Structure formats: C-alpha cells, structure tokens
Amino acid sequence: MRILLVEDEANVASFIKRGLNEEGFEVDVAFDGMMGLRLFDNKKYDVIVLDLNLPKINGFDLCREIKDNDRTQPVLLLTALDSITDKEKGFGSGADDYLVKPFEFRELVLRLKALGRRITPFEETGRNIAVADLVLHTGAKVASRAGKIINLTSREYSLLEYLMLNAGKIVSRVDIAEKVWDIRFDTNTNVIDVYINYLRKKIDVGHSKKLLHTVIGMGYMIKE
C-alpha cells in the first residue's frame, strides 16, 4: 500500500513513516498542505493521512480539496484535536476516518488497511437498488433521490449501500462497524452516529417522506 502522510512535525512524521515502512507500507511525507496537494496531484495513493494544523493549507481545507478532485480517495485525519466539533468539521470536509493523537500504532495500521481495501466492500454488479424514490446506481457508485443526484463521500456511499442492501431490516452499530468500517473492536468513537446524521441530511432533508430511521437501542433502518 502507498500512503501519503501530511504532517508538519518532523519527529512525528519520521516515527510514523518508519513504523509503516516496517509494516510493508510505502510512505511519502509532506510537511505542509501545499506540498501534500502537489503530491496528491502527481501520484496515486491508497490512503492519505492528514494532520489538521498544517502550514499553508490546513487539514480541513486540504481534505476538502482532495475530495473535490476525487471523492473515492480514502482520507484519514490524524490529529490532537479531539472535540466533537473538530470531528464534525473533519467528517464534514469529507474525511473517511478520524484518529486522535496519542494513538496506538497498531490501530493506525488496522485503520489504514481497512481504508486501503475497496472502500465499498460489495461487488460492482451494475444494478440499481431502490427504496421509494431513492436510487443507488451501483455501477457508477452514485445515489439520487427524486431524480436529483446526491453528492456523497466514498464512506457515505458505502454506508448507504449497506443500509439499502438491508432495506426494511434493522442494522446495529456493530453490524455497520464490521461491514462498512471493517472494524471488529470498540474504538469508543461516535463516527457511525456522525455519518448517519450526515447521510440523513443528504437523503431526507427537503423530502416529506423520511427514509432513514433510528430504532432506539437497536440501530438504524432504511424503509419506505
């Protein structure tokens, strides 16, 4: 796997690069947001890891720029900023995952491997999946509702696809963590709840018929 690490603290960048090299990853390092953007423009990476407090272009803006250019590019934010406001802003900029410093290095490796796999774990059948007027075009990996295209990040698409493949069924947070995030342990994060809220805003706001439902104490469901 080829990783782009954008981290302005040289000691931290060296530690992460050395550890990832030992795990078999190829790692390019950029020490500011502008350099990171140039590397992204010129090379293909399996995962991009961004700090947030970067010189020249901060991590939020850099993530947004990357996703505007390639919504399927997996991005992990690696930062000391740990407030829910920071996490909401990070996921709002298009990030696929968020890991707070200090962190267990093994967890970083596991998350990178999960992100580096196909971001959508389902085969490209080219078929459409529909629930009411919400349609998922699996070949093009695009969603639409009432004929209007919905702009989704790669992780939002994966979450929506899993929910729609299980339309009418309750899926738990554990189910989602395993099938969409490929995480089989408790990371003490509300990332799934944050993504559900983002998805709800994109597919239900402005429509009288709500399709994404929370089943209190059990999980989530898409149904007509």
N, C-alpha and C positions, 0 to 999 in steps of 0.2 A: 504494500500500500504506500502511496505517496501522499505525504502530509505537508501542508503549508502552515507553519507556525508564525503568527504575527505577535511578537512580544518584545516590548522595548527594554525590559530589564535583562541585561546580558547574562547575568548569572542564572536567572530563572530559565531563560531560553536555552542556555548550554546544558543545564540539568535535564530539561525535558527532551531536548534533541538526543543527548547521549542515551537516556533511558529508552527512548523509542527506537533508536538505532539498534540497541541490544535486543529489542523485541522483533527486529526484522523490518521496521518501517524505514522508508526513505523520507528524509525531512529537509525541507528548505526553510530557512529562517529569514523573516523580515523584521526590522527593528522600528518601523513606523508604518502608519496606514498607507501612505503613498507608495512606499516600496512594496507593501503587500498587494496593493491593487495592481501594480505593474507585473508582479509575478503571476497573479491570477489571470491577467490578460494574456500572458505568454505561455503558460503551462496548464496542464490538466492535473487536478488533484482529486484524490479520493475523498479527503476531508480537509477543511480549512479550520484551524483553531485560532481564535481571536481573543486577545486581551481587549478590554474596553477603554482603558485610559491610555490611548496611543497618541503619539505626536502626529501632527499634520492632518490625519483623518482619524477621528475616534472610532472605536469598535462598532458602535451602533450604526454610524453612517457608512462604514466600510461594509458591514454585513448587508445593509440595505442596498448598497451599490452592487455587491456581488449577486444578491438575489434578483435584482432588476435585470441583470445580464444573463443569469442562468438560475432559474428557480429550483432546478433539480440538484444544484451544488450543495452537498451537506456542509453545514457550518456549526461548529461547537464554540460557544463563548466560555472562556476560561478566565475568571476574574475574582478579585477580592470583594467586589460589590455584591452583597448578599441580601439586600432588602427586596421585598416583594415588588416594590415599584421598579427597581432595576431589572428584575426578572421579567416583569410585564413589558418593560420597554425593550428588553433584549428579544423576547419572543415576538414582540410587535415589529421588530426590524427584520424578522424572517428567520431567526436562528432555529435550528433543529434541536439543539440541546444546550444546557447551561450547567456548568460545573463550577462550584465555588472553591477558591483557594482559602486555606490549605486543603489539599485533596489527597486521597490515597492514589498512588501512581497506578496501581492495578485497576482501579475503577476507571481512570482515564483511558487505559488500554482497552478495557472492555467496551467502553462507550465508543471509542474510535472504530473498533472492529464492527460494532453493531451499525454505526453510521456508514461505514465503508461498504457494507453489503448493499445490495439493491435496496434503495430507500423504500420501495414498495415491495413487500415480500410475496406478491401474488403474480402469477404468470400473466403475460400480456396476451389476452385472448382476443382482443379487438372488439369484444362485445360491449354493449351498453347495459348499465344497471340503472333501473328507475324506481323511485319511490315518489308517488304523486307526480309533481312537475319537476322534481329534482332528478337530474340525469347525470350519471357518471360515464364518460366516454373513455373506457379503459385503454383503448389503443393509443389515443392521443394524450391520455392522462389529463383530461380536462373535465371540469364539472360545470353544469349550467342549471339554472332554475328559471322556469317560465321562458326559456329560450335565451336567457342572458347569461353570458359566461361569468363564472365566479373565479376570481384570482386567488389561487391557493398556493401556499408554500408546499414543498415536497412532503414535509411531515404532516401538514394538514390534509393533503391528498391521501396519504397512507391511512390516516385516522378515519377519514370519511369513507374510504373504500372498505375498510374493515367493518365499520358500522353498517354500511349499506349491504354488504355481503351477508350480514346477520340481521337484516331488517325484520322488525317485529319481535326480536329477541333482546333480552337484557344482557348486556356485556359489562362485566365488572372492571374496575380499575386494574385488577391483577391480570385479567384477560388482555386488556389493552397494553399494559406494560410488556407482557410477553410477546404478543403478536405484532405490535406496531413498533415498540421501542426495543424489542428483543432483550429486555432486562428481566432477570429472574431473581431479583433480590430487592429489598426495601431500601430505596435511596433517600427516604424521608424528604421527598420533593413533591410539590403540588403541580408539577409540569403537566400532568394529564388534565387536571382541572382547568389550568390556564388555556390549554389547547382546545378543550371542549368549549370554553367561553368564546375563544376566537372563532371557532367553527360555527357556533350558534349565531354569532353576529353576522357572519358572512352568508349563511344559508337561510336564516329565518327572519332577520330584521327587514322590515318592509313588506312582509307577507302575512296575511291574516291567518293562514294555516301554518302552525308551527310543527316542524317535523322532528327536531332533535329534543328529546325529553330526558330529564333526570329522574331516575327512580330512586328515591331517598333510601339510603342504606344498602342499595343493591348495585347501582351502576347507571348505565345510560342506554338509550334505545332510540333508533330511528324508526318511525312508523307514520303512516298516513293519519 
